Amino acid sequence: MWTLRMSFLLIYLQMMMNMAFLRTGFCIGKILRLLLVTSLFLMISGCATADKDGQSAKVISPAAALEDRQGKAREQLHQMLDDGQVAQVLMRIDAYRLRFGWQSEWLDDIEEQALAGLQLQYEAAIAGDNFEMAIIALRSMLADPSESSITLDQKDINGFLQLEEALFQQHLAAGRGPLAVASFMRTLDYGLPSDQMMRAGLELIEQLRDSFAWQTVLQKMAQLGQDPAVIRSNYSFPQVLPSDQVPGVVTVWVDKGVKSEGGVGQLDRMIGSGFFIDEQGHMLTNYHVIQSEVDPTYRGYSRVYIRTHESPDTRIPAQVVGYDPLLDLALLKAPVKPAYVFPVSGIKERRPGSRVYAIGSPVGLSNTITSGIISAVGRRFFQLGEAVQVDAALNPGNSGGPVVDEDGNLVGAVYAGIPQFEGLNFAVPSFWIRGVLGRLYTPGMVEHSYLGLSVFETMEGLEVIHVITGTPAAVAGVKAGDVITALGGISVTSLEQANRLLMDTRPSELLTITLKTVRDDVVDDNGKVENDGQVENIEKPGESQLIRQRIQLASRPERPLEETLANSSQFPLNMFPPLYGVIMEQVRSGWFSHEYTVERVLPGTIADDAGLSPNDPVRLRRWEYDEEQGVVGVLLHVRKRKNGYMDSAVMIPASVLVTNIL
């Protein structure tokens, strides 16, 4: 049969070559003959190979394919166990059960080994006096997807109490007062600490004149059945005025050498402010003030100094300890004895209209106090967290300085202003400072926990509109359209709530995530899913169901969406929702343009502001990503339904530093 097919093919090709001679002449016909002979050779080779493969190929049954897939998964999980990636193993086991419907004894066996591995990590962390890692391991062990919320028994409570007390003593011995106060206050969440820790904690709070921490402790003690009056009688907290706090503020100078402008050399300086937070000479400032000290892309000269209240004409060398580009914070250390230390434990919610004071060095004028009010809260200017807007007069040089209330409590740290609009200034709230402070004491860049997905706030929860490839969310099988209803057993309805919960976690930690999802593909070989407590409302496939699974948090990159854009020659369809807030369906793809239909426009997004609406035909003509500015722009030709389907062109820019990523 194969010989007969080749004979017909040869006759056909010969006829084509003869026609080529008649139509195009000898030279062109000769070229065509060469091309046709080459094609014939490739066809014959392909046919022979196909025939050979066809003789040896076997049809694989679905059961055999599933067995092969599970075998590879089992091998991969065992390799991860050998490498100590026990949290990753537990996350993948949940994904296999919930997303693929695998219910096998070998999964149960591997899960037991992984939990035992977590126990070993917990014990090793305690033995190595790494109490923070021990707390992470203990929280990971308590992440149980079969429970709707985390329930602590007395053994778990005692474990957290012992770890927090050990951590308190460790911070206290190292002179890290703010971290010791934070650990002391966390201890009260679990119960009463030892008498020794109670005395040491209250004395430290009094020493730091931390009135907010004092009030919080009194409230928690009352909840634990203690009489606040007895405690109050032994300690005193005199009122602190902003003028008393000025000695704790410094001017930060970054010497960047000489820059040439128009052929003339000029001194290149960056001026900011900072404030002491412990007796060891640690101070907070803005990351953008000292960026040249740590930015690997900066190639020039850079040295950072401070000038204190007592010696405004003396430059004291300082060094960068930790820094956080996402929250624009940095921790410096200088060999000085602070005249005043700011308490940073405050997490009090601020209301618009509250009186505030900003202390700093505007344009280098040190010891300057300006006053104003809180204009607004919850401004989303960070990728992570929110800002407080103040109307106090701030200028270049104020960046990194403290903003305090009338009682001397820290409201936040000045981080930026908008040059075009005088009087619009912002501060990083004290809550976010407290949440990241422990990591700032660790040298290098702060690592934030990261799920790897983009969300949109809805009445039901946080709807997933994009899942970033290769992230924990992608590995766990989370899909666009799923709705996050809880993290760590705590209900979430807003992006702020989710960010606050993630702030208290660490990369590599296991966290339980609760999702409302449609699970058409989650069935076993018999078309059923066994309900082991991880799935609720599973009566009918295709209906929305509530699932809980463990997910191992990763470290958040500075620009989570950048890798996808930088590696794409065509604009990725799944980038429209996180960047522009529009969900598109592609209907045609060509060399020079791509055609879509708008399926959904998310309210309050860029697409909504641009006037797009469902069923609008859209043609993408061009797109460009400016890596330096972090801005992506798309040129769209839109036939808006609202405008009678009249064709119009619109260029829409968007920053990759979006605020909707968890």
C-alpha positions, -999 to 999 in steps of 0.1 A, spaced: 0 0 0 28 24 9 45 17 -26 12 24 -44 8 57 -26 44 68 -35 38 59 -72 8 82 -74 28 109 -56 57 107 -81 33 109 -110 17 140 -95 50 157 -89 63 150 -124 32 166 -138 37 197 -116 73 200 -128 63 198 -165 38 225 -161 64 246 -144 87 243 -174 59 254 -198 48 284 -177 80 298 -163 108 288 -186 139 267 -182 157 286 -153 127 290 -131 115 256 -139 148 241 -129 146 259 -96 111 246 -90 122 211 -99 149 213 -73 125 225 -47 100 198 -56 126 170 -54 137 182 -20 100 183 -9 96 147 -22 126 135 -3 112 151 29 78 136 23 91 101 17 113 103 49 83 115 68 60 88 55 85 61 63 90 75 98 52 78 103 47 42 91 74 30 113 60 49 143 25 37 134 36 1 136 51 6 171 26 31 186 1 18 211 -31 33 223 -28 43 260 -60 39 280 -72 67 303 -64 45 333 -29 39 322 -24 76 315 -36 84 350 -14 58 366 16 73 347 7 108 357 3 98 394 36 79 392 55 110 381 38 131 407 46 105 434 83 105 423 84 144 424 69 145 459 94 121 472 122 141 457 108 172 474 107 153 507 143 144 503 152 181 496 133 192 527 106 210 508 78 197 531 55 227 529 57 225 491 47 189 493 16 196 514 5 224 491 8 201 461 -11 172 479 -40 195 484 -39 206 448 -39 170 436 -69 161 458 -90 192 451 -81 201 416 -75 166 401 -98 146 424 -70 122 434 -79 101 465 -51 77 470 -34 60 500 0 70 488 -10 107 491 -20 101 527 14 84 534 34 112 518 13 138 538 22 121 571 59 122 561 56 159 552 39 167 585 67 148 603 92 169 584 75 201 596 78 188 632 115 182 627 120 217 613 102 231 643 124 213 667 155 222 648 146 259 649 141 258 686 174 240 691 191 267 671 175 295 690 157 306 658 124 313 675 109 333 646 114 303 623 100 280 650 68 302 651 65 300 613 69 262 615 43 259 642 18 281 623 24 259 592 16 228 612 -17 243 623 -27 251 588 -54 224 585 -76 226 554 -102 204 570 -110 231 596 -128 263 587 -108 282 613 -76 277 633 -85 263 667 -57 262 693 -56 237 721 -38 244 753 -6 227 740 -5 250 710 -12 280 732 17 271 756 39 266 725 33 301 713 36 316 748 70 299 752 83 310 718 71 346 721 87 348 756 120 334 743 118 358 713 111 387 737 142 379 758 163 376 726 153 410 713 156 426 748 192 413 751 201 426 717 187 461 725 159 458 699 133 476 720 106 480 694 107 443 685 107 433 722 75 454 728 59 438 697 67 403 710 54 412 745 21 424 730 17 393 709 21 372 740 -10 387 755 -30 374 725 -24 339 739 -26 345 776 -7 358 806 31 357 803 54 348 832 58 373 860 94 380 849 83 388 814 54 409 826 77 431 847 103 434 820 77 442 793 60 469 813 93 485 823 104 486 787 71 502 776 75 528 803 112 534 793 102 540 757 73 562 768 50 541 745 16 553 756 -2 534 728 14 501 738 6 509 775 -31 514 767 -32 483 746 -17 462 774 -42 475 799 -71 465 777 -57 431 771 -50 425 808 -86 434 816 -98 409 790 -76 383 807 -92 390 841 -65 412 856 -72 445 874 -57 474 852 -58 497 883 -32 476 901 -9 477 871 -15 514 864 -5 524 899 31 512 894 39 531 862 36 566 849 35 580 814 39 618 813 26 636 782 51 640 754 50 671 732 63 673 696 90 697 708 102 670 732 106 646 703 128 669 680 161 656 695 152 621 681 150 633 645 181 635 623 190 649 589 200 622 564 226 633 538 236 610 509 267 622 491 266 611 455 298 630 444 297 654 415 274 654 385 279 672 352 251 694 339 258 715 308 295 708 311 296 722 346 302 700 377 277 703 405 275 686 439 250 657 439 232 654 472 201 637 485 186 651 517 160 635 538 150 630 575 150 600 599 142 592 635 157 570 661 137 539 672 160 522 697 190 529 720 214 512 696 213 540 671 189 525 646 167 550 627 140 548 601 140 568 569 127 564 533 141 539 509 143 565 480 165 587 502 192 560 504 185 541 472 219 548 457 234 529 486 218 496 478 205 498 442 226 473 421 219 493 389 235 525 404 271 529 392 281 561 409 297 572 442 274 571 473 280 576 510 253 582 536 257 604 567 235 618 594 234 651 613 219 650 648 200 676 667 229 681 691 256 684 664 239 698 633 273 707 617 289 673 622 285 645 596 283 611 612 287 581 589 258 557 588 251 524 572 220 508 557 208 477 575 175 467 558 153 483 532 119 479 517 112 494 482 76 484 483 68 505 514 96 530 508 113 523 541 149 518 552 166 512 585 200 529 592 224 525 620 249 551 633 274 550 662 254 575 683 235 576 716 200 589 708 187 618 728 151 606 722 137 573 709 103 572 691 79 544 701 68 525 669 43 500 683 12 522 675 -14 507 652 -42 530 661 -67 537 633 -66 573 623 -96 594 613 -96 624 589 -95 657 608 -71 645 635 -43 669 643 -8 658 634 28 672 635 56 665 610 92 668 622 121 669 597 146 688 577 128 705 547 155 716 522 181 708 549 166 731 576 168 707 606 145 707 636 115 720 617 80 712 630 50 717 608 14 710 617 -18 700 599 -45 674 599 -51 640 584 -69 647 552 -77 611 542 -68 575 550 -66 544 529 -49 560 499 -36 532 476 -2 545 464 18 514 474 17 480 457 13 468 492 -5 486 519 -21 521 521 -10 556 529 -23 584 551 -28 618 534 -18 649 555 -20 686 547 10 696 569 35 716 549 62 692 537 91 698 513 120 679 499 141 669 529 111 659 550 111 624 534 116 598 561 107 621 590 81 612 617 45 623 617 30 622 653 -3 630 670 -9 654 699 0 626 724 34 619 707 22 586 692 37 578 658 12 582 630 36 573 602 67 582 583 67 609 556 74 592 523 65 615 493 47 645 480 33 654 446 53 683 432 25 695 410 0 698 438 12 718 469 -2 705 502 -8 669 491 16 648 511 15 613 524 29 591 552 35 553 556 11 544 585 25 531 617 7 498 613 27 490 582 59 502 598 53 479 628 45 450 605 77 452 585 101 464 613 113 430 624 124 423 588 142 457 585 165 446 613 177 418 590 204 430 565 193 433 529 160 438 512 128 429 530 109 399 516 71 401 516 47 371 515 31 365 481 4 344 466 9 354 430 -25 365 419 -45 396 411 -79 402 427 -109 425 425 -131 433 454 -167 420 452 -196 414 476 -187 378 480 -149 383 486 -118 388 465 -124 376 429 -93 363 412 -89 380 379 -53 368 370 -29 341 382 8 347 376 26 317 360 50 298 383 37 314 415 22 295 446 -13 303 434 -6 287 400 10 256 416 -20 253 439 -44 253 409 -61 286 417 -79 300 386 -93 332 374 -129 334 385 -123 318 419 -133 340 449 -111 342 480 -133 343 511 -108 336 539 -70 335 546 -57 316 575 -93 309 586 -100 347 588 -127 361 565 -115 387 540 -137 410 520 -112 437 510 -77 440 496 -66 459 527 -77 430 550 -58 405 529 -27 426 528 -28 430 566 -31 393 571 -3 386 547 19 412 565 19 390 596 31 360 576 65 351 561 76 336 528 78 298 529 50 297 555 19 275 549 -14 293 549 -49 280 545 -69 297 517 -106 293 513 -120 297 478 -154 297 462 -149 280 429 -166 261 401 -149 227 400 -161 210 368 -128 191 364 -124 178 400 -137 142 398 -121 108 404 -123 78 381 -159 72 392 -170 107 387 -172 114 424 -152 134 450 -150 122 485 -158 149 511 -130 148 536 -138 182 551 -119 202 526 -149 206 502 -183 220 510 -215 220 489 -203 194 463 -237 180 454 -236 189 417 -205 193 395 -204 227 378 -220 246 407 -199 270 429 -184 252 458 -163 262 488 -129 246 491 -100 250 515 -64 242 507 -29 249 520 -7 272 500 30 279 506 38 316 504 66 328 482 87 360 483 71 389 464 91 404 435 92 442 431 73 440 398 52 408 397 38 414 362 70 425 346 84 391 337 53 382 317 54 415 297 92 414 292 91 379 277 61 385 254 63 395 218 25 399 217 4 415 244 -8 387 267 -46 384 268 -45 377 305 -28 410 312 -59 430 304 -77 423 337 -49 431 362 -36 462 343 -67 477 328 -96 460 346 -112 445 315 -118 409 305 -115 402 268 -123 373 245 -99 370 215 -118 365 182 -90 369 157 -52 371 157 -31 385 129 4 398 121 -3 435 128 -34 435 150 -55 413 173 -93 415 176 -112 410 208 -147 414 222 -151 429 257 -167 404 280 -167 424 312 -155 457 325 -146 460 362 -161 491 379 -137 519 388 -108 506 367 -89 522 338 -111 504 312 -142 517 330 -128 553 329 -120 548 292 -156 541 285 -154 505 275 -185 483 279 -194 447 273 -197 435 237 -175 463 224 -154 451 195 -117 460 202 -87 458 179 -52 460 195 -30 479 170 2 483 191 16 480 225 48 490 243 64 484 276 87 511 291 108 491 316 125 521 330 92 539 339 73 507 346 45 517 323 28 497 296 6 513 269 -18 498 244 -33 515 213 -68 502 208 -93 508 181 -127 505 197 -162 505 183 -180 516 214 -216 504 218 -223 536 237 -213 557 207 -233 538 181 -203 515 173 -184 544 158 -147 536 154 -123 555 177 -87 551 187 -75 553 222 -40 550 238 -43 537 274 -13 537 297 -11 516 329 16 512 355 28 477 362 30 487 399 -6 478 404 -22 476 438 -44 446 433 -18 418 436 -16 395 466 
